[in-house]
Amino acid sequence: MSLPAYPAYRDSGVAWLGPVPAGWSVRRLRFLADIRPSGVDKHSLEGELPVRLCNYVDVYKNDRITDALAFLEATATPAEIERFSLRAGDVVITKDSETPDDIAAAALVESSAAGVVCGYHLALLRPVSGVIDGAFLFWAFKAPETLAQCSVRAQGITRFGLSSGAIGDVLVPLPPPAEQRAIAAFLDRECGKIDALVAEQERLIALLKEKRQAVISHAVTKGLDPTAPMKDSGVAWLGPVPAHWEVRRLGTLFVEAADEGEHDLPVLSVSIHDGVSDRELPDEELERKVTRSDNRSKYKKVQPGDLVYNMMRAWQGGFGTVAVPGMVSPAYVVARPKTSTRTAFVELLLRTPCAVEEMRRHSRGVTDFRLRLYWEEFKDIKVVLPPLEEQNTILGFIEAETKKLDTLTTEAERAIALLKERRAALISAAVTGRIDVRGLVPAEEAKAA
């Protein structure tokens, strides 16, 4: 859609902003809104009053704050309730983040909700009445230009934050009030359309993911021949299986290996989504994902064909087949095939939802966080196995089918990326005045905004 520009522009005096429409000004946020960083935590203390707490996730995951959200129950002092209770037209932003480029996510308070208080890690922005409209301020915080200002002003090392002064220094292009409302209404409408298209693609991706898992699960537990005679496997999680397939304990297929690592081997990791990484982890990932040690003999040497699993993540599908020589963390178990079994087939079988639940049942620990699947329990788990030639055929089928589904998923992800780029560009153009939307919004819509 080709959108008109304003009839006249003037120099904004801000290098990165460039010209703005002749009737606009550029103001720092401290002159447009009352900035109130909150320190109300998610606690419940005697002597304080009960409140519903709007927390970080409520803002980060929602563009609108409404009474329909499931707010946390907490307590606050009368002074905190007075200062941080949310009103219709307020804007709430995230003032803290793990990275500076993911800070200042904004949400608009659509309606006053009794007893809802702005929580910790957030800042409440209360627009100055008659100067800036809350809906316009919300969209200004969705613009890449505003987010970039917040990103460079965020301070920290491992965690980043925006001070009141940093937030107040943010420059906001400011049209007259009627134009603010028109811009907000235009973006509500157009971004709503884009968001609907994004949601459609996300639903498609979810369906493709379900289809992918269904294809794999059926192939590795029932085979490819729908006419094949079936038998009761005698294993609850497997159910009926092809009559010519074998039910085997994993301990008859694999032996635990604990060869010492070597300094010239890459350190590999296991993902619950992607299996074993074929590339060595960079140092920062080593620090985060595996036990860091200068003595690499503490790591376990692996070879192609090994089945590796993370003891703490096996119940989530943390299995992988090794494709290249390397070594893994001591927290991993290395299962080396002692038969001509295709390890990749067993991996896919162990990643099926029913198998993952079986891994969980055999894991030991008081809570999910502490669950571990040790070799002694792992080797007693029963699986089903077709003849080697059929394993190869099934793996070939799965590779071909999942490749088609993955291609469709990639196309959907690309469509989402383009839609989000379009959304960001539209917001940027509207709130900086590069496009004139005044004639594109019915008067009643602009008034409602």
VENWO-V153742 format. One record per run of one state. SS is the DSSP state (2 for helix, 1 for strand, 0 for the rest). FROM is the first residue (numbers start at 1). LEN is the number of residues. If there is no record, write none. Layout:
<<SS;FROM;LEN> <SS;FROM;LEN>>
This chain:
<<0;1;8> <1;9;3> <0;12;7> <1;19;3> <0;22;3> <1;25;4> <2;29;3> <0;32;1> <1;33;5> <0;38;11> <1;49;6> <0;55;1> <2;56;5> <0;61;3> <1;64;2> <0;66;6> <1;72;5> <0;77;1> <2;78;7> <1;85;1> <0;86;5> <1;91;4> <0;95;1> <1;96;2> <0;98;2> <2;100;3> <0;103;3> <1;106;4> <0;110;6> <1;116;3> <0;119;3> <1;122;6> <0;128;6> <2;134;7> <0;141;3> <2;144;10> <0;154;1> <1;155;2> <0;157;3> <1;160;2> <0;162;2> <2;164;5> <0;169;2> <1;171;4> <0;175;2> <2;177;46> <0;223;7> <1;230;3> <0;233;7> <1;240;3> <0;243;3> <1;246;4> <2;250;3> <0;253;1> <1;254;4> <0;258;2> <1;260;1> <0;261;6> <1;267;1> <0;268;2> <1;270;2> <0;272;3> <1;275;2> <0;277;6> <2;283;7> <0;290;6> <2;296;3> <0;299;1> <1;300;3> <0;303;4> <1;307;4> <0;311;3> <2;314;3> <0;317;2> <1;319;3> <0;322;4> <1;326;3> <0;329;3> <1;332;6> <0;338;5> <2;343;8> <0;351;2> <2;353;10> <0;363;1> <1;364;1> <0;365;3> <2;368;3> <0;371;1> <1;372;1> <0;373;2> <2;375;4> <0;379;3> <1;382;4> <0;386;2> <2;388;44> <0;432;6> <2;438;3> <0;441;2> <2;443;6> <0;449;1>>
